[in-house]
Amino acid sequence: MDYIVLSIPIFFILIGVEVLIAKLKASGWYRFNDAISNISCGIASQITGVFSKTILIVGYIYLYDHFRLFQIPNNVWSWIILFIGVDFFYYWFHRFAHEISIFWGTHIVHHQSEEYNLSVALRQSSFQGFISMFFYLPLAILGFNPIAFVTVNAFQTLYQFWIHTKAINKMPSWFEFIFNTPSHHRVHHGRNPKYIDKNHGGTLIIFDRMFGTFQEEEEEVVYGVTKPLSSWNPVWANFDWYADMWQDLHKEMLWSDRIKLLFKKPGWLPAYLGGYRSPKELEKKEVHVYDTTIPLGLNYYILFQYLVILGITSLFLFNVKEFSRIEQIIISVFIILTIVSIGGIFEKRRWAYFLEILRFLLFIFGLYLIVPFQLILISLSISLSLISIVWIYQYKTLFHFKQQT
């Protein structure tokens, strides 16, 4: 049972509540383009997970079946120990994901938003699981049942949803000492030099206290990464860091230093190229949040398209086993194209306008392939596509020039 997928309705209900609170407080916690970008990264992560989750758990199951040291009984004590074990290994994965450059590329997506709200919790990398899974393999060797591991791991992940908020200041002191909280995690998302690479815990904060990576929330947090993404494209968000690494690797350096660059701290260069590029102190006047503006009608167009794609994505994820592998690929490609196109519309990219037209043709064709005799659905898809084409055509002139970022 995929508890994270089952929790999707709860996520959106809580996001809706937080949006309402933000409106009542006039807090500015949410920006439409940023929230959509966050959720789009989450969609991309879930869609790629359809094809990767089974592969990722295979190694755990194999080690459990062939190399486990103990037959751990299924009782309340074993579940408590497993919970602590999952959080312990998550801490080390999370810490190394910040301290090893090639791993940082699989995690940076979660930190790219320059806001802090519940939608940021959904902003996840499509590649993180390929690294994090290796850190949990000792649990398989110890003899923790794969089903128990998957369950505890899911709930450890779900816990982290609620800590992505500004609506809660501090929890009781005893809770703040033991558990990860919104205050602790706001620090983790800060790009203030004193906050970088701090508070890596998942559910518990005690491992940060034990291993010297704990930082109390003190000065106002500036959110995001030291080199902003400056894009609403959820696919590019997963490759931006690696593009920067690729440029670094092409600099004149020893081959041994190219290997070091992959595994050293993000920002590392050999001394003869200037050495480590440390983040500078931030002043409020220096903080520039990436933003783009489009007409209100185009925002409504995006909202309409997004509600449609959220419905399609939810139906797909809840019923994924009902589709053949070819159908899964068709639906996944359509969903990914949609969120990429929406990101391009926010940036007024010319290619996004043409991608929208192509997307509607693929929508009709793909629906016909999957449900060829459902005339009502086909007619509805044609109607929605025609309405959308007429709607976006009104803004065609906006897409003639590439907006600078």
N, C-alpha and C positions, 0 to 999 in steps of 0.2 A: 504494500500500500504506500503510495507516494503522499506523505503527510504534507509536504510543501505545496504540491499542486492542490490538495484538498483545502489548504488554508488560503488560497487565492481570494475567495470572496471576503474572508475576514480582513485580509490586507487592505482591500479597497474600501471596505466599510470604515476601517480605522483611519485610512488616509482621508476619506471624506469628512470624518469627525474633526481631524486635525486641520483640514482646509477651512472648515466652518469656524473653528476656534481662531485660526489665523485671520480670517475676515473680520470677526468680531473685535479682535484686538488690533486690527490694522497693522499687523506685525511685519508683513512682507516676507514671511517664511517661504512662500511659494512663488515661483515664476512659472508660467505655463510652459514655456519652451524647455526649461530645465527639468520640470517634473515629467514631461513627455519623454525627454531624452533618457531620464533615469529608468522609467518603466520600459522603454524600448530595449535598453541594455538587459533588463531582466527577462524580457520576452526572448531576446536572442539567446540568452543563457539557457532558458528552459527548452527552447527549440533544439539547440545543439545537444542538450541533455537527453533528448529522445533517442539519439543515436549513440551517445557515449556512456550513459549511466551503467548499462549492462556490462560494457567492456571494462569499466573502471572497477566494478565489484568482483569481476572474475578472478583477479589476482588474490583478493582477500579470501574468496571461497576456496581457491586452490591451496593456499597456505594453511587454511583452517582444516581442510580435508586431509592433507598429507603431512603437515609438519607441526601441528599443534602439540604443545607440551603437556597440557592438562585438559581434562574434561570438566569444564567449569559448570556447576549446576545452575539451573535457571531459578533464582530466588531473588528476594529483595536486596540482599547484600551484594550479590554479583552485579545487579543492575546499578547499584550505587557506585561500586568500584569501577564499572564500565563507564559510567557518566564522568567520573573524575578522570579516568584514563583518556576518554575522548577529548575532554577539555584540555588535559595536559598536552596531548599530541597536537591538538589544534593550536595551542599557544606557540609551540615550536614551529609548526608550519607557518603560522601567521607572522611570527618574528622573522623567520628566514625569508618569507615573501617580501619583507621590507628591507632586508639586509643583503640579499643576493640579487644582483641585477636581472638575470634571466628569469628568476622567479617573480620579481617585481612586475614584470610584464604581464603575468597571469593574474595579478591582483590589483593593478593600478586603476582599472576601470571603476572599481568601487569607490575610489577616492577622487575621481575627476570632477564631481559636482562641486560647485562653489556655493551651494546652499546646504542646509542641514534640516531634513525633515524625513518623514516616514517613507517617502518615495525613494530616498537615497538607499534605504535598506534593500530595495528591489534591484538596485543598480549593481549587477554582478557580471563578472567576466565569463566568457564562454569557454575559457581554457583552464581556469583555476583547478578544476577537479583532476586534471591530468597530473598535477603536482601534489596537491593536498592528499590524494589517496595513498601515496607512498608512505606518508608519515603515520598512517593508521595501521599499517601492516603488522607491527609488533603485537597489536591486540589480537590479530588472527593467530599468530604463533603461540600466544599465551593461552588461547582456547576460547575466546569470546565468540559466541554464535553469530554468524553473519546477519541473521534477521534482527537479533538484539542490537548489533552494532548499527545497522542501517536505521533502526528506529531511534536509538539514542542520538545518533548523529543528526537525524532530521530535527529532533526536538531541541538539540543544542543550537542548531541553525535558527529555528523558529524563535527561540528566546531572544536572539539578537535583533529581531525586527523592532521591538518596542523601544530599544535604547537609541534609535535614530530620531530623536525629537528634541526640540527646544522647549516644548510645553511643560516639561518636568525639570525643575531646577535640581534639587537634591533629594535623595531618599534618606531614611533614618541612618544614623552613623554606623550602626552595626551592619546594615545592609550594604552601605558604601564600602565597608572594609572587606567584605567577603565576595560580593557579587559585582559583575560589570553593570554599570548604570549609565543613563544618558549623560551625566556629567563626565564620567570616565571616558566614554566613547566619543564625546565631543572633542576631547583632547586628542584622541587618536586620529580624528579626521582633520586636525589643524595643520596648517603649513607654517605656523609660527615656529621658528627654529627650536625653541624649548619643548615644543610638543611633538616634533617629528620622531617617528619610530618609538612611540610610547603607548602603553596600555593595549597590549596585544591580546588580552584574554577574550574568551568567547562568552561563557556564562559566568565564570569565576574571574576575579581580579587578583586572587592570592598568588598566582604564579608570577605576575608582574612584580608584586611586592617581594617575592622570594628571589627573583633573578635580576632585579635592579632596573626594570623598565617601567616602573610606575611613575606617573606624574599627575599631581593634583591639578584640577582646573583652576587657573589663577587669572591670567590676563584674558581679554576677549579673544575668542578663537577666530582665526581667519581660515576659512575652509578651502579645500582644493589641494592641488599639487603644485610644486614649485615651478614647473613648466606647464602652464594651463593647456588643456586640450584644444580649446577654442573651436569647437565643432559640436553640432548636434547629431552627427552621424554615428549610430550605435555600432556599426561594423568597424568603422575607422577607429573608434575608441579602443577596440581590442588590439589594434596594430600600431597605434601611434608611438608607443614606447619602443617597440621593436624597430620601427623606422628610424628613430633616433639612435638606437644601438647600431644599426646598420651603417649609419653615417660615421659613427665613432670608429667602427671596425675598419672603415676604409681610410682612416688617417694613417700617416706613415708611422708605424710602430713595429716592434718585434712581434713575431708570431706568439711567443710566450706571453706577451702582454695582451694580445688579442684574447687568449684563453682566460687570462686573469680578468679582463674586462667583463666577461660573461658572469663571473662568479664573485667579483668584488662588489662592494657597496654601490648602489646607484649613484652616478656622478663621478665615479673613479676614472682617472686617467693616469698613465705613468708620469713620473716627475718631469721627464723631459718634454712633456706636452702640457705642463701646467699643474699636474697633480689633481687631487680631489677638488671638485667644484662644490663647495659647501653653500647651503642656502644662506642668503643675507638676512639681516634683521628687517622686519616689515614695519613700515609706517603706514598709518591709515591713508595718507594722501597717495601712497604708492599702490594701493590695492585697486585693481581694475577688474571688475567682474565681466566676463564675456557675456554679451547680450546681442540680440538682433531684433529688429522690429519689422512687422508685416501688418497689412491692413486688418482691421477687426473681422471683416468678412472672411478673410483667408484663415484667420484663427478658428472661426466657426467651422470652416471647411475641414481643417485638420481635426477638430474635435469630433465632427461627424465621422470622418474616415477612421479615427482612432477607436471610437465606440464600436464600429463595425469590426475592425481587426481584433479588438479585445474579445468580442463575442466569438469570432472564428477561432482565435487562439485558445480560449477557454474550452470551447466544444472539442477542439482537437486534442488538447492535453487530457481532458477528462475521458475521452473515448479513443485514445491513441491506438489501443490494441485492436480496435475494430477496423482499422485501415491496413491495407497491404503496404509493403515497404515502398513500392512505387508511389502509392497515394500519399504516404507520409512525406516523401521527398517533394512531391508536387505542392502539397499544402505548406510545407516548411519554406520552400523557395518563395512562394507567394507572400507569406508572412514576413520573411526577411526583406524582400523587395519593398514591401509596404512601409516598414519602419525606417528603412534607408531613405525612401522617397520623402517621407514626412520630415525627416531630419534635413533633407535637401531643400524642402519648401521653406522651412524656417530660415534657411540661409539664402533663399532666393537663387539657388543654383539653377542654371538653365537646363542641365540634364534632368533635374527633378521634374520639370514640367513634362518632358517627353517620356520619362519613366512612368509618370502617372498614366498617360495614355496607354502605354504598353501594359501596365499593370491591370487595367480594366479589361483589356483583350485577354490577358492570361487568366483573369478571374472567370470570365465567361467560358473560355476553353477548358480550364481546369475543372470547373464545376460540371461541365458536360461530360468530361472523361470519368468523373467519380460517380455522378448520379445522372446518367444519360437520359433516363425516362421521366425525370421529375420536372415536368414542364412548368410547374408553378415556381420552383426554385430558379430554373433557367430564366423565366420571364422576369422574376424579381431581380436577378443579377444584372440582366440587360437594362432594366429600368434604373437601378441604382447607378450603374456605370454611365448611362446617358445623363442622368441628373448631375453626377460628379463632373463629367467632361464639360458640360455647359457651365457649371459653377466655376471650375478652375479656369476656363477659357476667358472669363471676365478679367482675370489677373495676368493674362499672358505677357503683357508688356513688362511686368516686374521681373521676368526671368531672362531678359535679353542680355543682362550684364552680370558678370560674376562679382558678388559682393566680397570686398576685401575683409580678411580676418586678422 
